[in-house]
C-alpha cells in the first residue's frame, strides 16, 4: 500500500514514518509549506515551513529510506486556517486553528495531493486510533490518555477515515522518543511545539492579530454583569471567555471575562460563579458515529482540549443546531471552541460552541 506521511520534522511524524516503512508499506514523506516564501521562518525555527523543520523532515526521510517532497499549500492555509482564525477573534470568539488545520489541510488538501500521487492513505504522528468493526472505521482516543489528540481530530471527514493511519495511537511519548533515539534521528530530543504555528514561539497571539490588521482591536468599555462600566478594554480580540489575567482592573479580588460582544464592543467581567455554566448552544459540524441524533441523547463531552469528559445531553433543535445540558456546571464554555462528543472512547462528532446560556 502506498502511504503519504505528513512530515513536520518532529519526532512524532518521523517515528510514524518509520513504523509504516517497517510494516512494509510504500511510504512517501511530504512536508506541507504553509506560508508564502516572503513570510516563511518569521514564526521562528519551529514553524512548520522553517528551514530547520524542512531539514529535519528531509534528513529523517533519508535516514528511513523513503522519498521526500515539499508541497506548497500556503494559499490554502491562509484562506482556510489563518484567515478563519483572524475572523473569529474579530467576532469576539476564540477559535481552535488546530481542528481546522487537521480537517482542511492534512485530511483535506494533503489527502487530495496524496491521491494525485496514487497513494492509498495518509498518515500523521497524531496520538489517536482508527479501528474497524464490521468494516466500519471508528476514531478512538489514544491509549496514552496524557497524549491523546482525538479532540483535535473531530473534524476529519468520515468518508476518509478508512484511508487514515495513526501509527502512534497505542504508544507513549517516551516509547516514541526511545525509538527515535535508537535510530539516531535528529528529532529524538526536539521539543514538541505547543504554540500556534503561525505565531512566534512563546509570543502573544494578539501581536500577530494586530500586525495582520485583525478588526477586533478597537478599544471599548469593560462592564460588570449588571452593565456598569468598570474599565476599558483593548479590543475584543484581546480577550477570551474565562480569562482572568491581563484585565488591567487593579482590583484585589479575581474577575473573569464572562462574555464578549463584538457588536456593542464590550467585554463583560464577573466572579468565577458567573462563568460556571450548565447549558450551551452548539452547531454540529462533523458527525462520525452513525447519524446525528434526532432526539435527546447522552454523551461524554469535552469543551476544550485537556478537559475531562463530562456527561451531557444533546438535544437537537433544527438542522445541525442543538443544546448541550451538562449534569454539573462547567468552567467557561467558550464560543468558537469545539465541543467534542464521545461514546466511550469513540469520537462521535464535533460541534462549535455558538452561545453560552444558563
Secondary structure, 3 states (H helix, E strand, C coil): CEEEEECCCCHHHHHHHHHHHHCCCEEEEEEEECCCCCCCCCCCCCCCCCHHHHHHHHHHHHHHCCEEEEEECHHHHHHHHHHHHHHHHHCCCCCCHHHHHHHHHHHHHHHHHHHHCCCCEEECCCCEEEEEECCEEEEEECCCCCCCCHHHHCCCCHHHHHHEECCCCCCCHHHHHHHHHHCCCHHHHCCCCCCCCCCCCCCCHHHHHHHCCCCCCCCEEEEECCCCEEEEECCHHHCCCCCCCCCCCCCCCCCEEEEEECCCCEEEEECHHHHEEEEEEEEEEEECCCCCCCCCEEEEEECCCCCCCEEEEEEEEECCEEEEEEEEEEECCCCCCEEEEEECCEEEEEEEEEEECC
